[in-house]
Amino acid sequence: MKRIILKKVVAVILLAPIAFALIGYIVMALWNWLMPEIFDLKLITFWQALGLLLLSKLLFGSVRAKWGGNKYKEKMQQKIDCMTPEERENFKEKMRERCKQWGSSN
């Protein structure tokens, strides 16, 4: 059992930096391919790409945790569970009407 855990820890320690470097290279390559052509921006280095990756993770990566996305779903599910079948159907119909403006076919 301890051997399996040790192998997983070693694998994570070895593979995490490789994955991070690969993602950084992909960010750099995409930036250098698209951004100078579209927005007339400068080329970036590998380290700048890693910085951009970290910055984007800090700015956008934890939005779901800050806004409590699962809390809303749980609260809504509790409300729906307390409804009678007629109330549920009425609620669904109102939601369909609201969503028609967004092109929903339901």
SELO-346198 format. One record per atom (N, C-alpha, C): residue number from 1; residue in one letter; x, y, z. Coordinates in pm, whole numbers, padded with zeros to 5 digits, always signed. Layout:
! SELO-346198
<site><k>NUM</k><r>A</r><px>X</px><py>Y</py><pz>Z</pz></site>
...
//
This chain:
! SELO-346198
<site><k>1</k><r>M</r><px>+00082</px><py>-00120</py><pz>+00000</pz></site>
<site><k>1</k><r>M</r><px>+00000</px><py>+00000</py><pz>+00000</pz></site>
<site><k>1</k><r>M</r><px>+00086</px><py>+00125</py><pz>+00000</pz></site>
<site><k>2</k><r>K</r><px>+00189</px><py>+00129</py><pz>+00087</pz></site>
<site><k>2</k><r>K</r><px>+00277</px><py>+00244</py><pz>+00094</pz></site>
<site><k>2</k><r>K</r><px>+00355</px><py>+00260</py><pz>-00035</pz></site>
<site><k>3</k><r>R</r><px>+00384</px><py>+00151</py><pz>-00101</pz></site>
<site><k>3</k><r>R</r><px>+00460</px><py>+00154</py><pz>-00226</pz></site>
<site><k>3</k><r>R</r><px>+00379</px><py>+00222</py><pz>-00337</pz></site>
<site><k>4</k><r>I</r><px>+00250</px><py>+00194</py><pz>-00341</pz></site>
<site><k>4</k><r>I</r><px>+00163</px><py>+00253</py><pz>-00442</pz></site>
<site><k>4</k><r>I</r><px>+00154</px><py>+00404</py><pz>-00420</pz></site>
<site><k>5</k><r>I</r><px>+00138</px><py>+00444</py><pz>-00295</pz></site>
<site><k>5</k><r>I</r><px>+00130</px><py>+00587</py><pz>-00263</pz></site>
<site><k>5</k><r>I</r><px>+00261</px><py>+00656</py><pz>-00299</pz></site>
<site><k>6</k><r>L</r><px>+00373</px><py>+00593</py><pz>-00269</pz></site>
<site><k>6</k><r>L</r><px>+00503</px><py>+00649</py><pz>-00300</pz></site>
<site><k>6</k><r>L</r><px>+00520</px><py>+00666</py><pz>-00451</pz></site>
<site><k>7</k><r>K</r><px>+00475</px><py>+00568</py><pz>-00528</pz></site>
<site><k>7</k><r>K</r><px>+00484</px><py>+00578</py><pz>-00674</pz></site>
<site><k>7</k><r>K</r><px>+00400</px><py>+00693</py><pz>-00727</pz></site>
<site><k>8</k><r>K</r><px>+00281</px><py>+00712</py><pz>-00670</pz></site>
<site><k>8</k><r>K</r><px>+00194</px><py>+00822</py><pz>-00713</pz></site>
<site><k>8</k><r>K</r><px>+00256</px><py>+00957</py><pz>-00679</pz></site>
<site><k>9</k><r>V</r><px>+00315</px><py>+00968</py><pz>-00562</pz></site>
<site><k>9</k><r>V</r><px>+00378</px><py>+01094</py><pz>-00521</pz></site>
<site><k>9</k><r>V</r><px>+00496</px><py>+01126</py><pz>-00613</pz></site>
<site><k>10</k><r>V</r><px>+00577</px><py>+01026</py><pz>-00642</pz></site>
<site><k>10</k><r>V</r><px>+00692</px><py>+01046</py><pz>-00731</pz></site>
<site><k>10</k><r>V</r><px>+00643</px><py>+01085</py><pz>-00870</pz></site>
<site><k>11</k><r>A</r><px>+00538</px><py>+01019</py><pz>-00918</pz></site>
<site><k>11</k><r>A</r><px>+00484</px><py>+01050</py><pz>-01050</pz></site>
<site><k>11</k><r>A</r><px>+00434</px><py>+01195</py><pz>-01056</pz></site>
<site><k>12</k><r>V</r><px>+00365</px><py>+01239</py><pz>-00952</pz></site>
<site><k>12</k><r>V</r><px>+00314</px><py>+01377</py><pz>-00949</pz></site>
<site><k>12</k><r>V</r><px>+00431</px><py>+01476</py><pz>-00945</pz></site>
<site><k>13</k><r>I</r><px>+00530</px><py>+01446</py><pz>-00864</pz></site>
<site><k>13</k><r>I</r><px>+00646</px><py>+01535</py><pz>-00852</pz></site>
<site><k>13</k><r>I</r><px>+00720</px><py>+01546</py><pz>-00986</pz></site>
<site><k>14</k><r>L</r><px>+00726</px><py>+01439</py><pz>-01060</pz></site>
<site><k>14</k><r>L</r><px>+00795</px><py>+01441</py><pz>-01189</pz></site>
<site><k>14</k><r>L</r><px>+00708</px><py>+01496</py><pz>-01302</pz></site>
<site><k>15</k><r>L</r><px>+00581</px><py>+01460</py><pz>-01303</pz></site>
<site><k>15</k><r>L</r><px>+00495</px><py>+01497</py><pz>-01415</pz></site>
<site><k>15</k><r>L</r><px>+00436</px><py>+01637</py><pz>-01404</pz></site>
<site><k>16</k><r>A</r><px>+00416</px><py>+01689</py><pz>-01285</pz></site>
<site><k>16</k><r>A</r><px>+00356</px><py>+01822</py><pz>-01270</pz></site>
<site><k>16</k><r>A</r><px>+00441</px><py>+01930</py><pz>-01335</pz></site>
<site><k>17</k><r>P</r><px>+00572</px><py>+01936</py><pz>-01311</pz></site>
<site><k>17</k><r>P</r><px>+00651</px><py>+02039</py><pz>-01379</pz></site>
<site><k>17</k><r>P</r><px>+00654</px><py>+02022</py><pz>-01530</pz></site>
<site><k>18</k><r>I</r><px>+00654</px><py>+01899</py><pz>-01576</pz></site>
<site><k>18</k><r>I</r><px>+00653</px><py>+01874</py><pz>-01721</pz></site>
<site><k>18</k><r>I</r><px>+00522</px><py>+01924</py><pz>-01781</pz></site>
<site><k>19</k><r>A</r><px>+00410</px><py>+01895</py><pz>-01716</pz></site>
<site><k>19</k><r>A</r><px>+00280</px><py>+01940</py><pz>-01764</pz></site>
<site><k>19</k><r>A</r><px>+00271</px><py>+02092</py><pz>-01761</pz></site>
<site><k>20</k><r>F</r><px>+00320</px><py>+02152</py><pz>-01653</pz></site>
<site><k>20</k><r>F</r><px>+00317</px><py>+02298</py><pz>-01642</pz></site>
<site><k>20</k><r>F</r><px>+00401</px><py>+02363</py><pz>-01752</pz></site>
<site><k>21</k><r>A</r><px>+00519</px><py>+02306</py><pz>-01779</pz></site>
<site><k>21</k><r>A</r><px>+00605</px><py>+02359</py><pz>-01884</pz></site>
<site><k>21</k><r>A</r><px>+00540</px><py>+02342</py><pz>-02022</pz></site>
<site><k>22</k><r>L</r><px>+00477</px><py>+02229</py><pz>-02045</pz></site>
<site><k>22</k><r>L</r><px>+00410</px><py>+02204</py><pz>-02173</pz></site>
<site><k>22</k><r>L</r><px>+00296</px><py>+02303</py><pz>-02194</pz></site>
<site><k>23</k><r>I</r><px>+00217</px><py>+02326</py><pz>-02091</pz></site>
<site><k>23</k><r>I</r><px>+00106</px><py>+02422</py><pz>-02102</pz></site>
<site><k>23</k><r>I</r><px>+00161</px><py>+02562</py><pz>-02125</pz></site>
<site><k>24</k><r>G</r><px>+00271</px><py>+02595</py><pz>-02055</pz></site>
<site><k>24</k><r>G</r><px>+00335</px><py>+02725</py><pz>-02077</pz></site>
<site><k>24</k><r>G</r><px>+00383</px><py>+02742</py><pz>-02220</pz></site>
<site><k>25</k><r>Y</r><px>+00441</px><py>+02637</py><pz>-02275</pz></site>
<site><k>25</k><r>Y</r><px>+00487</px><py>+02641</py><pz>-02414</pz></site>
<site><k>25</k><r>Y</r><px>+00369</px><py>+02660</py><pz>-02511</pz></site>
<site><k>26</k><r>I</r><px>+00259</px><py>+02592</py><pz>-02483</pz></site>
<site><k>26</k><r>I</r><px>+00140</px><py>+02604</py><pz>-02568</pz></site>
<site><k>26</k><r>I</r><px>+00086</px><py>+02747</py><pz>-02563</pz></site>
<site><k>27</k><r>V</r><px>+00082</px><py>+02806</py><pz>-02441</pz></site>
<site><k>27</k><r>V</r><px>+00036</px><py>+02945</py><pz>-02427</pz></site>
<site><k>27</k><r>V</r><px>+00127</px><py>+03038</py><pz>-02507</pz></site>
<site><k>28</k><r>M</r><px>+00258</px><py>+03018</py><pz>-02494</pz></site>
<site><k>28</k><r>M</r><px>+00354</px><py>+03101</py><pz>-02566</pz></site>
<site><k>28</k><r>M</r><px>+00336</px><py>+03087</py><pz>-02717</pz></site>
<site><k>29</k><r>A</r><px>+00322</px><py>+02965</py><pz>-02764</pz></site>
<site><k>29</k><r>A</r><px>+00308</px><py>+02941</py><pz>-02907</pz></site>
<site><k>29</k><r>A</r><px>+00179</px><py>+03003</py><pz>-02962</pz></site>
<site><k>30</k><r>L</r><px>+00070</px><py>+02986</py><pz>-02889</pz></site>
<site><k>30</k><r>L</r><px>-00057</px><py>+03045</py><pz>-02935</pz></site>
<site><k>30</k><r>L</r><px>-00051</px><py>+03197</py><pz>-02932</pz></site>
<site><k>31</k><r>W</r><px>+00005</px><py>+03254</py><pz>-02827</pz></site>
<site><k>31</k><r>W</r><px>+00019</px><py>+03399</py><pz>-02820</pz></site>
<site><k>31</k><r>W</r><px>+00100</px><py>+03451</py><pz>-02939</pz></site>
<site><k>32</k><r>N</r><px>+00218</px><py>+03391</py><pz>-02956</pz></site>
<site><k>32</k><r>N</r><px>+00308</px><py>+03439</py><pz>-03061</pz></site>
<site><k>32</k><r>N</r><px>+00253</px><py>+03415</py><pz>-03201</pz></site>
<site><k>33</k><r>W</r><px>+00162</px><py>+03322</py><pz>-03214</pz></site>
<site><k>33</k><r>W</r><px>+00101</px><py>+03295</py><pz>-03344</pz></site>
<site><k>33</k><r>W</r><px>-00015</px><py>+03393</py><pz>-03371</pz></site>
<site><k>34</k><r>L</r><px>-00099</px><py>+03417</py><pz>-03267</pz></site>
<site><k>34</k><r>L</r><px>-00221</px><py>+03494</py><pz>-03289</pz></site>
<site><k>34</k><r>L</r><px>-00212</px><py>+03642</py><pz>-03254</pz></site>
<site><k>35</k><r>M</r><px>-00161</px><py>+03674</py><pz>-03138</pz></site>
<site><k>35</k><r>M</r><px>-00171</px><py>+03811</py><pz>-03086</pz></site>
<site><k>35</k><r>M</r><px>-00095</px><py>+03915</py><pz>-03169</pz></site>
<site><k>36</k><r>P</r><px>+00027</px><py>+03887</py><pz>-03214</pz></site>
<site><k>36</k><r>P</r><px>+00094</px><py>+03989</py><pz>-03296</pz></site>
<site><k>36</k><r>P</r><px>+00021</px><py>+04018</py><pz>-03427</pz></site>
<site><k>37</k><r>E</r><px>-00038</px><py>+03917</py><pz>-03484</pz></site>
<site><k>37</k><r>E</r><px>-00108</px><py>+03931</py><pz>-03610</pz></site>
<site><k>37</k><r>E</r><px>-00241</px><py>+04004</py><pz>-03591</pz></site>
<site><k>38</k><r>I</r><px>-00315</px><py>+03967</py><pz>-03486</pz></site>
<site><k>38</k><r>I</r><px>-00450</px><py>+04023</py><pz>-03467</pz></site>
<site><k>38</k><r>I</r><px>-00445</px><py>+04161</py><pz>-03402</pz></site>
<site><k>39</k><r>F</r><px>-00368</px><py>+04176</py><pz>-03294</pz></site>
<site><k>39</k><r>F</r><px>-00370</px><py>+04300</py><pz>-03216</pz></site>
<site><k>39</k><r>F</r><px>-00239</px><py>+04379</py><pz>-03224</pz></site>
<site><k>40</k><r>D</r><px>-00148</px><py>+04338</py><pz>-03307</pz></site>
<site><k>40</k><r>D</r><px>-00020</px><py>+04406</py><pz>-03325</pz></site>
<site><k>40</k><r>D</r><px>+00058</px><py>+04416</py><pz>-03193</pz></site>
<site><k>41</k><r>L</r><px>+00062</px><py>+04306</py><pz>-03118</pz></site>
<site><k>41</k><r>L</r><px>+00134</px><py>+04299</py><pz>-02992</pz></site>
<site><k>41</k><r>L</r><px>+00270</px><py>+04233</py><pz>-03013</pz></site>
<site><k>42</k><r>K</r><px>+00358</px><py>+04245</py><pz>-02914</pz></site>
<site><k>42</k><r>K</r><px>+00491</px><py>+04187</py><pz>-02922</pz></site>
<site><k>42</k><r>K</r><px>+00487</px><py>+04037</py><pz>-02898</pz></site>
<site><k>43</k><r>L</r><px>+00592</px><py>+03969</py><pz>-02940</pz></site>
<site><k>43</k><r>L</r><px>+00611</px><py>+03828</py><pz>-02907</pz></site>
<site><k>43</k><r>L</r><px>+00648</px><py>+03818</py><pz>-02760</pz></site>
<site><k>44</k><r>I</r><px>+00615</px><py>+03705</py><pz>-02698</pz></site>
<site><k>44</k><r>I</r><px>+00649</px><py>+03686</py><pz>-02557</pz></site>
<site><k>44</k><r>I</r><px>+00746</px><py>+03569</py><pz>-02543</pz></site>
<site><k>45</k><r>T</r><px>+00815</px><py>+03566</py><pz>-02429</pz></site>
<site><k>45</k><r>T</r><px>+00907</px><py>+03456</py><pz>-02399</pz></site>
<site><k>45</k><r>T</r><px>+00833</px><py>+03347</py><pz>-02325</pz></site>
<site><k>46</k><r>F</r><px>+00901</px><py>+03236</py><pz>-02306</pz></site>
<site><k>46</k><r>F</r><px>+00844</px><py>+03123</py><pz>-02232</pz></site>
<site><k>46</k><r>F</r><px>+00808</px><py>+03166</py><pz>-02090</pz></site>
<site><k>47</k><r>W</r><px>+00895</px><py>+03242</py><pz>-02024</pz></site>
<site><k>47</k><r>W</r><px>+00870</px><py>+03282</py><pz>-01885</pz></site>
<site><k>47</k><r>W</r><px>+00753</px><py>+03381</py><pz>-01876</pz></site>
<site><k>48</k><r>Q</r><px>+00739</px><py>+03465</py><pz>-01975</pz></site>
<site><k>48</k><r>Q</r><px>+00624</px><py>+03555</py><pz>-01979</pz></site>
<site><k>48</k><r>Q</r><px>+00495</px><py>+03477</py><pz>-01999</pz></site>
<site><k>49</k><r>A</r><px>+00502</px><py>+03371</py><pz>-02078</pz></site>
<site><k>49</k><r>A</r><px>+00384</px><py>+03286</py><pz>-02099</pz></site>
<site><k>49</k><r>A</r><px>+00345</px><py>+03217</py><pz>-01969</pz></site>
<site><k>50</k><r>L</r><px>+00445</px><py>+03171</py><pz>-01893</pz></site>
<site><k>50</k><r>L</r><px>+00414</px><py>+03110</py><pz>-01763</pz></site>
<site><k>50</k><r>L</r><px>+00352</px><py>+03212</py><pz>-01669</pz></site>
<site><k>51</k><r>G</r><px>+00403</px><py>+03336</py><pz>-01673</pz></site>
<site><k>51</k><r>G</r><px>+00345</px><py>+03443</py><pz>-01592</pz></site>
<site><k>51</k><r>G</r><px>+00202</px><py>+03472</py><pz>-01631</pz></site>
<site><k>52</k><r>L</r><px>+00174</px><py>+03474</py><pz>-01760</pz></site>
<site><k>52</k><r>L</r><px>+00037</px><py>+03495</py><pz>-01808</pz></site>
<site><k>52</k><r>L</r><px>-00054</px><py>+03382</py><pz>-01763</pz></site>
<site><k>53</k><r>L</r><px>-00002</px><py>+03262</py><pz>-01770</pz></site>
<site><k>53</k><r>L</r><px>-00079</px><py>+03145</py><pz>-01727</pz></site>
<site><k>53</k><r>L</r><px>-00114</px><py>+03155</py><pz>-01579</pz></site>
<site><k>54</k><r>L</r><px>-00016</px><py>+03191</py><pz>-01498</pz></site>
<site><k>54</k><r>L</r><px>-00039</px><py>+03206</py><pz>-01354</pz></site>
<site><k>54</k><r>L</r><px>-00136</px><py>+03320</py><pz>-01327</pz></site>
<site><k>55</k><r>L</r><px>-00119</px><py>+03432</py><pz>-01396</pz></site>
<site><k>55</k><r>L</r><px>-00209</px><py>+03546</py><pz>-01377</pz></site>
<site><k>55</k><r>L</r><px>-00353</px><py>+03510</py><pz>-01415</pz></site>
<site><k>56</k><r>S</r><px>-00370</px><py>+03442</py><pz>-01525</pz></site>
<site><k>56</k><r>S</r><px>-00505</px><py>+03404</py><pz>-01567</pz></site>
<site><k>56</k><r>S</r><px>-00567</px><py>+03306</py><pz>-01469</pz></site>
<site><k>57</k><r>K</r><px>-00486</px><py>+03219</py><pz>-01411</pz></site>
<site><k>57</k><r>K</r><px>-00537</px><py>+03126</py><pz>-01310</pz></site>
<site><k>57</k><r>K</r><px>-00582</px><py>+03201</py><pz>-01186</pz></site>
<site><k>58</k><r>L</r><px>-00501</px><py>+03300</py><pz>-01145</pz></site>
<site><k>58</k><r>L</r><px>-00537</px><py>+03379</py><pz>-01028</pz></site>
<site><k>58</k><r>L</r><px>-00663</px><py>+03462</py><pz>-01052</pz></site>
<site><k>59</k><r>L</r><px>-00674</px><py>+03519</py><pz>-01171</pz></site>
<site><k>59</k><r>L</r><px>-00789</px><py>+03605</py><pz>-01200</pz></site>
<site><k>59</k><r>L</r><px>-00917</px><py>+03528</py><pz>-01231</pz></site>
<site><k>60</k><r>F</r><px>-00905</px><py>+03420</py><pz>-01306</pz></site>
<site><k>60</k><r>F</r><px>-01024</px><py>+03351</py><pz>-01355</pz></site>
<site><k>60</k><r>F</r><px>-01042</px><py>+03209</py><pz>-01303</pz></site>
<site><k>61</k><r>G</r><px>-00938</px><py>+03151</py><pz>-01247</pz></site>
<site><k>61</k><r>G</r><px>-00942</px><py>+03009</py><pz>-01212</pz></site>
<site><k>61</k><r>G</r><px>-01032</px><py>+02973</py><pz>-01097</pz></site>
<site><k>62</k><r>S</r><px>-01050</px><py>+03065</py><pz>-01002</pz></site>
<site><k>62</k><r>S</r><px>-01127</px><py>+03029</py><pz>-00884</pz></site>
<site><k>62</k><r>S</r><px>-01259</px><py>+03107</py><pz>-00875</pz></site>
<site><k>63</k><r>V</r><px>-01309</px><py>+03154</py><pz>-00987</pz></site>
<site><k>63</k><r>V</r><px>-01434</px><py>+03229</py><pz>-00987</pz></site>
<site><k>63</k><r>V</r><px>-01547</px><py>+03144</py><pz>-00931</pz></site>
<site><k>64</k><r>R</r><px>-01553</px><py>+03019</py><pz>-00970</pz></site>
<site><k>64</k><r>R</r><px>-01660</px><py>+02931</py><pz>-00928</pz></site>
<site><k>64</k><r>R</r><px>-01662</px><py>+02916</py><pz>-00776</pz></site>
<site><k>65</k><r>A</r><px>-01544</px><py>+02902</py><pz>-00716</pz></site>
<site><k>65</k><r>A</r><px>-01536</px><py>+02885</py><pz>-00572</pz></site>
<site><k>65</k><r>A</r><px>-01579</px><py>+03012</py><pz>-00499</pz></site>
<site><k>66</k><r>K</r><px>-01546</px><py>+03129</py><pz>-00555</pz></site>
<site><k>66</k><r>K</r><px>-01583</px><py>+03254</py><pz>-00490</pz></site>
<site><k>66</k><r>K</r><px>-01732</px><py>+03278</py><pz>-00498</pz></site>
<site><k>67</k><r>W</r><px>-01794</px><py>+03242</py><pz>-00608</pz></site>
<site><k>67</k><r>W</r><px>-01935</px><py>+03267</py><pz>-00625</pz></site>
<site><k>67</k><r>W</r><px>-02023</px><py>+03155</py><pz>-00570</pz></site>
<site><k>68</k><r>G</r><px>-01964</px><py>+03047</py><pz>-00525</pz></site>
<site><k>68</k><r>G</r><px>-02042</px><py>+02939</py><pz>-00466</pz></site>
<site><k>68</k><r>G</r><px>-02138</px><py>+02874</py><pz>-00562</pz></site>
<site><k>69</k><r>G</r><px>-02092</px><py>+02830</py><pz>-00677</pz></site>
<site><k>69</k><r>G</r><px>-02178</px><py>+02773</py><pz>-00780</pz></site>
<site><k>69</k><r>G</r><px>-02260</px><py>+02655</py><pz>-00733</pz></site>
<site><k>70</k><r>N</r><px>-02203</px><py>+02568</py><pz>-00653</pz></site>
<site><k>70</k><r>N</r><px>-02276</px><py>+02450</py><pz>-00607</pz></site>
<site><k>70</k><r>N</r><px>-02382</px><py>+02486</py><pz>-00504</pz></site>
<site><k>71</k><r>K</r><px>-02361</px><py>+02591</py><pz>-00427</pz></site>
<site><k>71</k><r>K</r><px>-02460</px><py>+02632</py><pz>-00328</pz></site>
<site><k>71</k><r>K</r><px>-02590</px><py>+02672</py><pz>-00397</pz></site>
<site><k>72</k><r>Y</r><px>-02578</px><py>+02744</py><pz>-00508</pz></site>
<site><k>72</k><r>Y</r><px>-02697</px><py>+02785</py><pz>-00583</pz></site>
<site><k>72</k><r>Y</r><px>-02772</px><py>+02663</py><pz>-00634</pz></site>
<site><k>73</k><r>K</r><px>-02698</px><py>+02567</py><pz>-00691</pz></site>
<site><k>73</k><r>K</r><px>-02761</px><py>+02446</py><pz>-00745</pz></site>
<site><k>73</k><r>K</r><px>-02832</px><py>+02368</py><pz>-00635</pz></site>
<site><k>74</k><r>E</r><px>-02766</px><py>+02354</py><pz>-00520</pz></site>
<site><k>74</k><r>E</r><px>-02826</px><py>+02280</py><pz>-00409</pz></site>
<site><k>74</k><r>E</r><px>-02952</px><py>+02349</py><pz>-00358</pz></site>
<site><k>75</k><r>K</r><px>-02945</px><py>+02481</py><pz>-00345</pz></site>
<site><k>75</k><r>K</r><px>-03060</px><py>+02556</py><pz>-00297</pz></site>
<site><k>75</k><r>K</r><px>-03177</px><py>+02544</py><pz>-00394</pz></site>
<site><k>76</k><r>M</r><px>-03147</px><py>+02555</py><pz>-00523</pz></site>
<site><k>76</k><r>M</r><px>-03251</px><py>+02544</py><pz>-00625</pz></site>
<site><k>76</k><r>M</r><px>-03311</px><py>+02403</py><pz>-00625</pz></site>
<site><k>77</k><r>Q</r><px>-03226</px><py>+02302</py><pz>-00610</pz></site>
<site><k>77</k><r>Q</r><px>-03276</px><py>+02164</py><pz>-00608</pz></site>
<site><k>77</k><r>Q</r><px>-03367</px><py>+02142</py><pz>-00488</pz></site>
<site><k>78</k><r>Q</r><px>-03335</px><py>+02201</py><pz>-00375</pz></site>
<site><k>78</k><r>Q</r><px>-03420</px><py>+02189</py><pz>-00256</pz></site>
<site><k>78</k><r>Q</r><px>-03556</px><py>+02252</py><pz>-00281</pz></site>
<site><k>79</k><r>K</r><px>-03556</px><py>+02369</py><pz>-00346</pz></site>
<site><k>79</k><r>K</r><px>-03683</px><py>+02435</py><pz>-00377</pz></site>
<site><k>79</k><r>K</r><px>-03768</px><py>+02350</py><pz>-00471</pz></site>
<site><k>80</k><r>I</r><px>-03704</px><py>+02293</py><pz>-00572</pz></site>
<site><k>80</k><r>I</r><px>-03776</px><py>+02211</py><pz>-00669</pz></site>
<site><k>80</k><r>I</r><px>-03830</px><py>+02085</py><pz>-00602</pz></site>
<site><k>81</k><r>D</r><px>-03752</px><py>+02026</py><pz>-00513</pz></site>
<site><k>81</k><r>D</r><px>-03796</px><py>+01904</py><pz>-00444</pz></site>
<site><k>81</k><r>D</r><px>-03918</px><py>+01929</py><pz>-00356</pz></site>
<site><k>82</k><r>C</r><px>-03934</px><py>+02051</py><pz>-00305</pz></site>
<site><k>82</k><r>C</r><px>-04046</px><py>+02083</py><pz>-00218</pz></site>
<site><k>82</k><r>C</r><px>-04173</px><py>+02119</py><pz>-00295</pz></site>
<site><k>83</k><r>M</r><px>-04163</px><py>+02132</py><pz>-00426</pz></site>
<site><k>83</k><r>M</r><px>-04279</px><py>+02170</py><pz>-00507</pz></site>
<site><k>83</k><r>M</r><px>-04369</px><py>+02051</py><pz>-00534</pz></site>
<site><k>84</k><r>T</r><px>-04496</px><py>+02082</py><pz>-00553</pz></site>
<site><k>84</k><r>T</r><px>-04589</px><py>+01978</py><pz>-00598</pz></site>
<site><k>84</k><r>T</r><px>-04566</px><py>+01956</py><pz>-00748</pz></site>
<site><k>85</k><r>P</r><px>-04614</px><py>+01845</py><pz>-00803</pz></site>
<site><k>85</k><r>P</r><px>-04596</px><py>+01822</py><pz>-00947</pz></site>
<site><k>85</k><r>P</r><px>-04653</px><py>+01935</py><pz>-01034</pz></site>
<site><k>86</k><r>E</r><px>-04766</px><py>+01994</py><pz>-00992</pz></site>
<site><k>86</k><r>E</r><px>-04824</px><py>+02104</py><pz>-01068</pz></site>
<site><k>86</k><r>E</r><px>-04733</px><py>+02228</py><pz>-01063</pz></site>
<site><k>87</k><r>E</r><px>-04679</px><py>+02256</py><pz>-00944</pz></site>
<site><k>87</k><r>E</r><px>-04589</px><py>+02371</py><pz>-00930</pz></site>
<site><k>87</k><r>E</r><px>-04462</px><py>+02351</py><pz>-01012</pz></site>
<site><k>88</k><r>R</r><px>-04411</px><py>+02228</py><pz>-01013</pz></site>
<site><k>88</k><r>R</r><px>-04291</px><py>+02197</py><pz>-01094</pz></site>
<site><k>88</k><r>R</r><px>-04317</px><py>+02222</py><pz>-01241</pz></site>
<site><k>89</k><r>E</r><px>-04430</px><py>+02175</py><pz>-01289</pz></site>
<site><k>89</k><r>E</r><px>-04462</px><py>+02192</py><pz>-01431</pz></site>
<site><k>89</k><r>E</r><px>-04480</px><py>+02340</py><pz>-01465</pz></site>
<site><k>90</k><r>N</r><px>-04544</px><py>+02414</py><pz>-01376</pz></site>
<site><k>90</k><r>N</r><px>-04562</px><py>+02558</py><pz>-01394</pz></site>
<site><k>90</k><r>N</r><px>-04425</px><py>+02627</py><pz>-01396</pz></site>
<site><k>91</k><r>F</r><px>-04337</px><py>+02589</py><pz>-01307</pz></site>
<site><k>91</k><r>F</r><px>-04202</px><py>+02646</py><pz>-01301</pz></site>
<site><k>91</k><r>F</r><px>-04125</px><py>+02616</py><pz>-01429</pz></site>
<site><k>92</k><r>K</r><px>-04133</px><py>+02492</py><pz>-01476</pz></site>
<site><k>92</k><r>K</r><px>-04064</px><py>+02455</py><pz>-01600</pz></site>
<site><k>92</k><r>K</r><px>-04115</px><py>+02536</py><pz>-01718</pz></site>
<site><k>93</k><r>E</r><px>-04246</px><py>+02556</py><pz>-01724</pz></site>
<site><k>93</k><r>E</r><px>-04305</px><py>+02632</py><pz>-01833</pz></site>
<site><k>93</k><r>E</r><px>-04258</px><py>+02777</py><pz>-01830</pz></site>
<site><k>94</k><r>K</r><px>-04252</px><py>+02836</py><pz>-01711</pz></site>
<site><k>94</k><r>K</r><px>-04202</px><py>+02974</py><pz>-01699</pz></site>
<site><k>94</k><r>K</r><px>-04056</px><py>+02984</py><pz>-01742</pz></site>
<site><k>95</k><r>M</r><px>-03976</px><py>+02885</py><pz>-01707</pz></site>
<site><k>95</k><r>M</r><px>-03835</px><py>+02886</py><pz>-01746</pz></site>
<site><k>95</k><r>M</r><px>-03820</px><py>+02869</py><pz>-01897</pz></site>
<site><k>96</k><r>R</r><px>-03905</px><py>+02787</py><pz>-01957</pz></site>
<site><k>96</k><r>R</r><px>-03901</px><py>+02772</py><pz>-02103</pz></site>
<site><k>96</k><r>R</r><px>-03932</px><py>+02904</py><pz>-02171</pz></site>
<site><k>97</k><r>E</r><px>-04033</px><py>+02975</py><pz>-02119</pz></site>
<site><k>97</k><r>E</r><px>-04070</px><py>+03105</py><pz>-02176</pz></site>
<site><k>97</k><r>E</r><px>-03955</px><py>+03204</py><pz>-02163</pz></site>
<site><k>98</k><r>R</r><px>-03890</px><py>+03206</py><pz>-02048</pz></site>
<site><k>98</k><r>R</r><px>-03776</px><py>+03298</py><pz>-02027</pz></site>
<site><k>98</k><r>R</r><px>-03660</px><py>+03264</py><pz>-02120</pz></site>
<site><k>99</k><r>C</r><px>-03639</px><py>+03136</py><pz>-02142</pz></site>
<site><k>99</k><r>C</r><px>-03522</px><py>+03093</py><pz>-02221</pz></site>
<site><k>99</k><r>C</r><px>-03543</px><py>+03102</py><pz>-02371</pz></site>
<site><k>100</k><r>K</r><px>-03666</px><py>+03124</py><pz>-02414</pz></site>
<site><k>100</k><r>K</r><px>-03691</px><py>+03134</py><pz>-02559</pz></site>
<site><k>100</k><r>K</r><px>-03613</px><py>+03249</py><pz>-02620</pz></site>
<site><k>101</k><r>Q</r><px>-03594</px><py>+03356</py><pz>-02546</pz></site>
<site><k>101</k><r>Q</r><px>-03520</px><py>+03471</py><pz>-02600</pz></site>
<site><k>101</k><r>Q</r><px>-03376</px><py>+03435</py><pz>-02630</pz></site>
<site><k>102</k><r>W</r><px>-03322</px><py>+03331</py><pz>-02569</pz></site>
<site><k>102</k><r>W</r><px>-03183</px><py>+03290</py><pz>-02591</pz></site>
<site><k>102</k><r>W</r><px>-03173</px><py>+03180</py><pz>-02696</pz></site>
<site><k>103</k><r>G</r><px>-03282</px><py>+03148</py><pz>-02763</pz></site>
<site><k>103</k><r>G</r><px>-03278</px><py>+03051</py><pz>-02871</pz></site>
<site><k>103</k><r>G</r><px>-03294</px><py>+02908</py><pz>-02825</pz></site>
<site><k>104</k><r>S</r><px>-03347</px><py>+02887</py><pz>-02704</pz></site>
<site><k>104</k><r>S</r><px>-03366</px><py>+02752</py><pz>-02654</pz></site>
<site><k>104</k><r>S</r><px>-03483</px><py>+02688</py><pz>-02728</pz></site>
<site><k>105</k><r>S</r><px>-03465</px><py>+02563</py><pz>-02765</pz></site>
<site><k>105</k><r>S</r><px>-03571</px><py>+02493</py><pz>-02839</pz></site>
<site><k>105</k><r>S</r><px>-03659</px><py>+02410</py><pz>-02747</pz></site>
<site><k>106</k><r>N</r><px>-03633</px><py>+02411</py><pz>-02616</pz></site>
<site><k>106</k><r>N</r><px>-03713</px><py>+02330</py><pz>-02522</pz></site>
<site><k>106</k><r>N</r><px>-03841</px><py>+02396</py><pz>-02489</pz></site>
//
